[in-house]
Amino acid sequence: MLQQLVNGIALGSVYALIALGYTMVYGVLRLINFAHGDIYMLGAFMAYFAARWLGASNGTSFFGAAAIFIISMAICAAVGMTIERLAYRPLRALPRLNSLITAIGVSLLLEFGGQMTFGPDFKPFPPIIHDRPVLVIRPDTAAAPAQGAWVFEAGGAERAHFHAGGNWGLLVSNVQIIILLVSVGLMAGLTWVVKRTKTGRAMRAISYDMRAASLMGITTDRIIAVTFALGSALAAAAGILDAIYKPTINPLMGVLPGLKAFVAAVLGGIGNIPGAMLGGMLMGLAETAVVAAGKSTYRDAIAFSILIVILLIRPRGLLGAVTEEKV
């Protein structure tokens, strides 16, 4: 269970980054951007080509990895702004159903356009960060069972040592630590932008009342475009982190993670940034708990089971607030 807890935190961090994009766009436009999961896929592919362009096919330095992240996130931010400008902005004054159908169409365009552009096959993601154990805790097989002795290994420990010790052990890899640190850093940065900057205050004003914000001099089109850019950049980072963790990519890799991250956003309270972080973590922990219970075939079904339960019991989500609307 300790091992699955570590795995769940790493997976939940990825879900939380994707869920933040959903919740930001919904908070500003009341729109579910179903193309968001495919931006996650695009981020992984942009990192794949950036790594090949930079010659990082077999590992790279810290600055090389940072350059790959920045290039991919910048490209996906530009794609997110382009999608908003061409697909969503012309429909803003129309009923929300029009935008929702358009979001599904954009999602299909990115998925099957990706198959045509990148090819439908799975591609091995270059190991820009080599996965190695940082800490291994395993039973001491040489000791008597009654003694319950444990062996702690760090640094150069091999995965084989962990597996040789049986199921009662814990392995923490450098990739899992990097996923957690990068995710927490990006979440903290986004929280600072929303809470402490002029652009963030404008986002909050638009989410409260777009028309009033426009009358107060806020350039709503620019702020909405920035919102899409930030959400898309976070999705790209999530795609890269997940591709490093599970080093294969394909054009349909964003379908299930995108849907699960949407469930995470609903679970935490759609439109609520801390709720998206909490929902992502809980979703990752729930999925790995199902695997730990020996029911790995249900790992995808648990997300949609949670969605049904949360809509029945607490539709506003765990951290969502009850809002009153005057009529």
Buried (B, 14 or more C-beta within 10 A) or exposed (E): EEBBBBBBBBBBBBBBBBBBBBBBBBBBBEBBBBBBBBBBBBBBBBBBBBBEEBEBEEEBEEEBBEBBBBBBBBBBBEBBBBBBBEBBBEBBEEEEEBBBEBBEEBBEBBBEBBBEEBEEEEBEBBBBBEBEBBBBBBBEEEEEEEEEEBBEBEEEBEEEBBEEBEEEBBBBBBBBBBBBEBBEEBBEEBBEBBEEEEBBBBBBBBBEEBEEBBEEEBEBEEBBBBBBBBBBBBBBBBBBBBBBBEBEBBBBBBBEBBBBBBBBBBBBBBBBBBBBBBBBBBBBBBBBBBBBEEEEEEBEEBBEEBBEEBBEEEEBBBBBEEEEEEE
